[in-house]
Amino acid sequence: MPAFRQVGEKQLPQEVVFMAWSPKRDLIALANRAGEVLLHRLANFQRVWSLPPNENTGKEVTALAWRPDGKILAFGLTDTKRIILCDVEKPESLHSFSVDSSITYMHWMEVTEESSVLTSFYNAEDESNLLLPKLPALPKNYSTTAKIFSEEKSDEIMKLLGDVRLNALVLGGSCGFIEIYAYGMFKIATVTGVAGSCHGLCLSSDLKSLSVITEIRDSSDSEAEITYFQASKVILKCSL
């Protein structure tokens, strides 16, 4: 088997603490010690954009994750306990939300419809027009400004949902914190019974199995204990 060989080198002004390669494109996302998130082309390391740290969103990035289609980048900030979803085309936040713990690991996966617990949901007939009332007409004083803002918000939602298959963003944090968000926005499960700080996790594409690696430490000077936790049919139990 041939050995790896170095094909390039790039000097950076700040220490890189996290990196994640796009699953679909020749892009690599970096987070540095200064709290800046950067996107580079992997071939020549040309910078595509950079997102500087912000007082409101946070300055200490602790996790990165790409949506499976490579169009959205998520990152977690430990100082503000916020999750930011960023457009790959330009350095702007499309959506953000707060969580109850400092995030230490993120995993974003696509759900396989054929084998998932949601198969019956996908195969169900859409009867919304029969079960739900018609929306009322907009009032006459509905301003142009309000329309513009609602259209802008709608564009952001379409970028986040679009035509992508159902996907789930799994967040792991300190003190056994694990939550799962459909499309990276809607919380569908909180997993309990996990001890320690999350170092790694993986959710199966059929939503039936969750594997977690955690570190348990009784005190700052005690030896760390690394544990492996696995739950079966975790989504079915937690969200229904």
N, C-alpha and C positions, 0 to 999 in steps of 0.2 A: 504494500500500500504506500503510495507516494506521501511524503511529508508535506505539511503546510509550509508555504514560503511567504515571506512578507512582500507585499506588492505596493505599499505606500505608508507614509507616516505624516502626521499633522500635529503641529504644536498648538496647544490651546491655552488661552490666558488664565483659565480657571480650572480647578480640579473637577473632573467629571465623577459624579457619584452614582448615576444611573444611566442606562442606555437601553433602547429597545428598537429592534429592527422591524420595519413595516412588513406585514405578511404578504403584501401585494405589490409593492413598488420598491424601487431602489433608493429608499430613504431610511435614515436612522435618526431617532429622537434621542437627545441628550439632556440631562439635567445636571447643572454644576453646583458647586458649593455655595455660590452667591445667590442661588435661588432662581437662576435663569433657565428657561426651557428653550432648546434650540433644535432646529430641524436641518439636517444636512443630506446632500446626495452622497451615497456611499461610494460611488465610483471615483469621483475626484474630490470629495469632501467639500464641495461648494455649499455655502450656507444658503438655505431657502428662506428661512425667517428665524427670528428670535423673539421670545416673549419675556420681557424683563420682570423681575419680582414686583409685586404690588402690595401696598399696605393693607388693602381690603381683602384680597384673596389669600395672601400669605407669601412667605419667603423661603420656606424650608421644604423642598420636594423630597418625598420619601418613597414614591412608587410611580411607575409608568406602565401604561397598557394601551395597545392598539385595538380598535374595533376590528373584527376579522376581515372586513372589506378594505381596511387600510385608509379609510376616509376621515376617521375621527381618532384623536389621541386623547386619552384620559391621563390625568396625573393627580396625585394626592399630596396635600400639604399638611404637615404635622402641627405647625404653629397655630393654624386657624381651624384645623380639622375640617377642611373643605376638599371636595372633589371637583375638578374642572374638566369639562369636555371641550376640546379645541378643534377647530376646523383645520384640516391638513393644508388647505389652500392658502390660508392667511392666519396670522397670529392673533386670533380673537376668540374669546370665550363664547361658546354657543349655549352652554348651560352649566350651572354649578349648584351644588347643594352641600349642606353640612351633615356631618356624621358625629356619633358620640364618642369616637375613639381616634387616636392617631393611627393612620393607615401605614402598614408596614409591607403589604404585598397586594397586588391586583392581578386578576386574571380575567380576560374577556374572551368568551367563546360563543360559537354559533350552535344553535340547537338543531339537531337532526330530527326532522318531523316524523320520519317513518318509524323510528324506534322510541320516540319520547313519550312521556306520560301525557302529553298534550295532543296526541294523535286524534282523539275523539273531538277535541276542540277545533282542530283544523278542518275536519271532515263535516262539521256541523253546518247546517244550512243557515244563511244569514236571514233572520226574520226581524231585523231591527225596525223595518218599516211597518210591521204588523204590531209589534210590542211596544214601541216608543211613540209618543205623540209628536206631531210636527212642531218644528221650532217656530216660535212667534216671529212676526216681522220686526225688523229693526225700527226703532222710533224715528220720527221725522227729524229730531234734533241730533241724530247720529252724525257727529262732525267728521270732516275730512281728515283732521289730525288723528282722531281716534282710529279711523280706517287705515291710515298709513301705519300707525303703530301696530295694529292688529295684523296687518299684512306682513310687516317685518318679523313679528313674532311667529307668524305662520311659516315664513321662509326658514326660520331657525329650526322649528319643529320638523319641517320636511327634510332638512339636512340631517337631522338626527334619526328620523324614522326612514324616510325615503322608500326605496323598493327593496331594502335589505330583509333577509330572513330574520326570524326571531333570534335574538342574541341576549346573552346575560353577562353582566359585569359583576364579578365576585370580588368583594373587598375583605381583606383580612387585616386585623390590627392587634393592638395590645390587649391584654386581659381577656383573651378568648373571643374577641369581637370578630364576627363574620356576618356579612349581609350580602344579599344578592339582588341586583337591579336589572329588570328587563329593559333592553335597549339602553342601558346605562343611565336610566332616569327614574323608573318606577320600581319601588322596593316591593319585592314579591316574597322574600323570606329572610328571617333572622335565625341563624343556627346557634343553638345553645349547647352547653355541655362540653365545650372545648376549653382546655386550660392553657395558659401561657400566651406568649407573643408569637404571632404568625410569621413564619419564615418562608413559607411556600404553600401553595394550594392549587388544586386542579379539580374542575367540575366536569364530569363526563358529558358528552354531547347529547345523551338521552335524558339528562337531568336526574339520573337515578343513583349516582355515586359521587361523593365528595371526599377528596383526600387532602389532609392538612398536615403540615409539619410545623411544630411549635417549639419554642424554647421556654422552659420553666426554670426560674431562678428564685430561690427563697430570699436571698439578700444580695446586695451588690458585690460582696466578697465571696459568695458561695459558688460552687461549681455548677455550671448550667447543665440542665437535663434536656436532651432533645427527644421529643416524642412524635409518634406518627399516629394520626387519628383518621379513621375512615367511617363514613356514614353511608348507608344504603337507602335509596328512595327518599333522600333528604328533602327534596322540593315537595314531593307528594305529601310528606308529613307536616312540613312547616308552613306551607302556603295555602292549603285547602282546608 
